[in-house]
Amino acid sequence: MKTKIYTLLLITGSFFGIHAQENNNPTIAVALPSVQNLEIPQKTAAKMINLELIKLKKFNVYDEFDVTEVMNSNPAFSKDCFGLNCLSTFGKALKVDYVISGGIDRIGNKIIISLKIIDIKRGAIYKSSFKEFGDQEEELQRMIELTLREMLGFDVQPEVESQLSFKNDVIVASNVGRINNSGPRVGYAIVGGSLAEFATRSQDEGGLDVVPAFSMIGYQVEKQYIGTENFSALIESFVNVSGLEQGLFIPSVSLMNGFRFGKSGFEFAFGPSFGLQNTSEGFYDTDNTYGKGAGYYWRKEDYRSYANELIDPNNPQPVADPKYKYSINLDRRGTTSISARWVMGIGRTFKSGALNIPVNVFYSSTRKGGMLGLSVGFNVFKKKETVNYKN
């Protein structure tokens, strides 16, 4: 029986001891903080500060109803009461030991929280803290928790602080700018292989009968998706028309992935290019077997007409196959289809004030042929935009 009485007294003593300890904690009230460029209201921000203070169990925190009652008694307490004098007067009206207030602001792509605790008896700042966080307004309560714990000397979770803190990352960070280098391009290219043969082939054989080199004029649009001081990754699209100086109209569209290195502006890009082509089925008479000259291009239709003329009408026979195998070749008289090529380029952007002059050497490859050329462009630097810009 005595044991039970002692146990009951011990529990009762512990209970009152704990509450006595809590009652000995200094009192604190939360004034309305300044909130700028955020969607959260002042009262909600004050409730968050109030809740996080209660969790720390370092103060006896006045509830919002007691604070609201005093605020309603003096309009000055609920409007722009952020300075030392006003907060001290507010604390005296509440008869608390401390008042906490501060500011929560979004500046650019970060959220800044600055909190201060005013010692009412001394009329001076007791504690203060200033922290920068990434632009994650939905995590505002955790930001307030980190700020309070650091200010009052409590441990913080490093992983949480790392996730919420503002970072000057070396890559894909919000503060990295991007420059739009879109602009016109002009150039000249020499063709080789099957493209050169098609260009120099006579028109009656389905060729172009031109010089195997073409001027180029077009417009490039580029968008940067990764950017740092020493490296940029780009998506580049290029619309181009070739051969205008020889009376030709050869359109193409290229889509490339580019990498630009360092302040010197060296660049490497690669990707597919699409255009239109005319092709037919035929063969090249390399040995002048059919009397049109060595290397003459015979379309399948032309050869069949030629072979039919050799058949004796009194002794009809099937048209004999040529000694050469048929293949698909470029032919302006043939069927139109979409062509695909692979483009690679390397170059450098030269700068003069706000003027950028990109110079690139490129190679475009196709089946049994290719194109080697040089292009030059210009664009004027207008503005920078943040990579993670939010409207």
Beta strands, then each sheet from edge to edge (+ up, - down):
strand 1: 27-30
strand 2: 34-36
strand 3: 60-61
strand 4: 98-107
strand 5: 110-119
strand 6: 124-134
strand 7: 177-179
strand 8: 183-193
strand 9: 213-227
strand 10: 231-242
strand 11: 250-261
strand 12: 266-285
strand 13: 296-299
strand 14: 327-330
strand 15: 335-352
strand 16: 355-366
strand 17: 369-377
strand 18: 379-380
strand 19: 384-386
sheet 1: 2+ 4+ 1+ 3+
sheet 2: 2+ 4+ 5- 6+
sheet 3: 7+ 19-
sheet 4: 13+ 12- 11+ 10- 9+ 8- 17+ 16- 15+
sheet 5: 13+ 12- 11+ 10- 9+ 8- 17+ 16- 18+
sheet 6: 13+ 12- 14+
end
